[in-house]
Structures are given as structure tokens and as C-alpha cells.
Amino acid sequence: MKWVCLLSMVLLLTPPPAHAQRGAKGQAALVKEGERLYNARKYREAAETLKKAYEAAPDARILYNIARAYEQVGDLRESMNAYNQFINTSGGDTDPLLVKRAHSAVERLRLLIDKEEQQQVAVEAERKRLQDEAEAARKQAEAEQEAARRAEESSQRQRQAELQRAQAAYQRNRIAAFALGGVSVASVGTGILFGLQARSARKDFDAATRLEDKESAADSTRGKALVADISFGVGLAAAIGAIILYPKEGPPSQGEVRMTVAPRGLGAGMEVSF
């Protein structure tokens, strides 16, 4: 096909007929420059130069060469437009072979353009599909992040509630330990008091000479000694309970898990904080 283009350019360089319009001389120079650019494979520059030649002195054969130059550079639509313009402006003196080849070129380019458009549609569809998938993945990631954030907030609230419960249990155990300590001290004090009174009643029993006085002193001694024993027992149990309940460490803080044990009947618990 290249020789066809060159042949038509050569034909354009032949002396114009007498009825040629002004500008034929400039046209010939532009055609020669277009030929040089075409041979140098500067097809787009060649097409632009040939356009100027056609503007200087319209000739259908120049349009054919313009179409060939655009086809070489891969600009299919511009090439087909130039071929169609060549066909539409061809006259009786135009080489029928060029016209036939122009028609064939138009059909070929139309098929190529249709194929290109179909490929573009397929590419656009694929791009849209990938874009939709990326958007769906982004939304899913955002939903997962939101779910993770809510789960973390819920976990933080739960940890805070557990910490508050553990701190409350710590305070309750301290109060209970102090209360039992107080009961222990009071019970021991009561035991000592009644123990002393029982000792005094025992002395009265030893000093009594009458049976009635001895029986009265003996009853008083047994009663006060019993109260003293009970008080000492209560005081000992309260002291043991206070020792068990009193926290061995400071108040719970974040990240701690602490067990607290109470005697049977007093309850047991777990202090947990995170």
C-alpha cells in the first residue's frame, strides 16, 4: 500500500493543468514535504502537512494520502474520514483503482473501529466491575471496622463494670473485716470483763461460810464464766473472719484478677479488673 501513497504523491508533483487554481506551486512544495515526512515515518506530521496542501489547492488524491498517513499512525477514525472525503470528492478523472481501494479501506477500518469500540466497552465494563468490587470491599472494611469499634467499646464498658464491681467488693471486704475486728475486740473485752467477774465470784464462793452464800456464789461464777467463754469464742471467730476477709493487697486496678475467699456461710467472691 505504501507504493500507492508514493505514486499518488508523485502524480501530484506533475505540472497542473491550465485550469488549476492559484496556489498549485505552494501545493506542490507541501506535497513534497509531506512525502519526505511520510518516508521518515513521521506520519502524523505528514498528514498535517498534506492537509495544508489540500487547503492550498484541493485535490482528491491528497485526501487519499492523508488517509494513508493517519492509518499508519493508528488514528483509524481520522483515516476513515479522509477516505470517505476522498470517495465523495472523487471525479471522473480520479484513478478508479484508488477509489476501489478507498472503499476497501473504509470497510476494513469500520471493522477495526467496531472491534476497538467493543474492546473499549469490555474494558469499561471490567473497570466498572473492579471499581464496584473495590467499593464493596471498602464498605465491608468500614463495616468491619465499625463492628470492631463497637465491640471494643462494649468490651471496655464490660471491663469498666467489672472493675467497679471488684472495687466495690474490695470495699465491702474491708468494711466487713473492720466490723469483725471490732466485734472481736468487743467480744474479747467482754470475755475479760466477765472472766474477772467470774474470778471475783469464785473468791466469794471460797470465802462464803453458809450454804446459801456458796450456792449463790457458785451460780454467779458459772454464769459469768460461761459468758466469758462465749465472748472469747465469738472474739476468736470474729478475729479469724476479719483476717480472712481483709484484702491482702491494695484496691484492684486495670489488668488485675483477684480471688477473695470468705468462711463458709459468709460467701466467696472474685475480684476482677482489666
ZIRABEL-V315176 format. One line per field, one symbol per residue. ss: DSSP state (@ for helix, = for strand, . for the rest). phi: phi as a letter, one per 30 degrees, with the letter a starting at -180 (. if undefined). psi: psi as a letter, one per 40 degrees, with the letter a starting at -180 (. if undefined). A space follows every 50 residues. Layout:
ss=???
phi=???
psi=???
This chain:
ss=.@@@@@@@@@@@...........@@@@@@@@@@@@@@@@...@@@@@@@@ @@@@@@...@@@@@@@@@@@@@@..@@@@@@@@@@@@@@......@@@@@ @@@@@@@@@@@@@@@@@@@@@@@@@@@@@@@@@@@@@@@@@@@@@@@@@@ @@@@@@@@@@@@@@@@@@@@@@@@@@@@@@@@@@@@@@@@@@@@@@@@@@ @@@@@@@...@@@@@@@@@@@@@@@@@@@@@@@@@@@@@@@@@@@..... ......====........====..
phi=.dddddddddddddedddddddjdddddddddddddddddicdddddddd ddddddaebedddddddddddddjddddddddddddddcdcdddeedddd dddddddddddddedddddddddddddddddddddddddddddddddddd dddddddddddddddddddedddddddddddddddddddddddddddddd ddddddddccddddddddddddddddddddddddddddddddddddedbd ddbejcbbcbbbdejcjbabcbbb
psi=ddddddddddddeihiideiiieddddddddddddddddefgdddddddd ddddddghhdddddddddddddeegdddddddddddddeiadeihddddd dddddddddddddddddddddddddddddddddddddddddddddddddd dddddddddddddddddddddddddddddddddddddddddddddddddd ddddddeieidddddddddddddddddddddddddddddddddddhheia iiaheihhhhhiihdeiiihhhi.
